[in-house]
Each structure stands twice: as structure tokens, then as C-alpha cells.
Amino acid sequence: MSVLPVLQFPHPLLRRKSRPVEDFGEELAALADDLLETMYVKGGIGLAAPQVGQLKQLVVVDLHASEEDEQPRAPRVYVNPAIVDRSGETLIEEGCLSVPEFTAEVKRARRIVIQFRNVKGEPEEEALEDLAAACLQHELDHLLGKLFLERLPPLKRQMVKKRLAKLAQSA
């Protein structure tokens, strides 16, 4: 497993749509493992392939990724994921490995049902709610070339983007 560099806002690849995965071989499994390792090392609970420069519909999630979490790790891999049902609404504080040192409250569906394939290409379906649902919606936005910043109210979004752009220029 390798720790991959995570692209930072405003990198242009973060704005591109990902392509569906068609090859479910060893290369995909290795990328999923690398995404998980990267997520654990960087301290996230989710990571999408576009965040490491791979425009593939591949997402990894582990709500128990933190070393302080007393629950055992529970990594999940979602290939070609699609939300087929959503209900309820919640506001949740979100952050992103591609937008470091910034969090904001984002409105998300409270419950979702998702269809996807596992790394072997087998179809699966899963119902998620609360943090799990919000995390997956956040990662699916990455597959569409969107950051959680797009979900902020317009005035706040503009202020944040300007601040982040200035930080990126000074780095």
C-alpha cells in the first residue's frame, strides 16, 4: 500500500467528472487499498479517487478511521456508486482532505440508499443514515467534480473561495 498525494483546492482535476470503472482487476483493488491507506494517514473518514488525481468512480469510507476511535476499523469500498433513494434532511459539519483546515455546516439528506459494485464487480445495495449518509454524499460529490463548498450559501461560498485561493497563492 502507498500513501498518495491528495490534491488541494483549487486544483483543476477536482472539478472534473469521474468515469465509471469497467475493469475490476488487481489494479482497482490496489488503488482502493492505496486510497484507504492515504485516508488513514491523512486523518479522513472518506476519500474519492479524484482527490488523488484518478478520475474513476471509486470511493472509500471508514467512519472508525481515527486512532482515537475505540471501534475497530470498518473500511468500505464503493465502485460506480449511485444514490437511488434519499429522505430527510440534516445539517452536518463537514471538512475535506482537499480543503484543509476549513469546515462548514452542509445540508444533506439524512438517509440514502446507494447501489454500487464492490472491488470484484459484484452489485450491492446499502442503506445509510446520519454521518454515514453525509460522508458518502460528500464523496459522491467529488465524483461529479464538486466540493462541499458548492453546497454553502452563495455569499459564504464566495468568501471562503477567495480566502482559500489567497492561501493557495501564498503557499
C-alpha positions, 0 to 999 in steps of 0.5 A: 500500500502507498500513501498518495498525494491528495490534491488541494483546492483549487486544483483543476482535476477536482472539478472534473467528472469521474468515469465509471470503472469497467475493469475490476482487476488487481489494479482497482483493488490496489488503488482502493487499498492505496486510497484507504491507506492515504485516508488513514494517514491523512486523518479522513473518514472518506476519500474519492479517487479524484482527490488523488488525481484518478478520475474513476468512480471509486470511493472509500469510507471508514467512519472508525478511521481515527486512532482515537476511535475505540471501534475497530476499523470498518473500511468500505469500498464503493465502485460506480456508486449511485444514490437511488433513494434519499429522505430527510434532511440534516445539517452536518459539519463537514471538512475535506482532505482537499480543503484543509483546515476549513469546515462548514455546516452542509445540508444533506439528506439524512438517509440514502440508499446507494447501489454500487459494485464492490472491488470484484464487480459484484452489485450491492445495495446499502442503506445509510443514515446520519454521518454515514449518509453525509460522508458518502454524499460528500464523496459522491460529490467529488465524483461529479467534480464538486466540493462541499463548498458548492453546497454553502450559501452563495455569499459564504461560498464566495468568501471562503473561495477567495480566502482559500485561493489567497492561501493557495497563492501564498503557499 
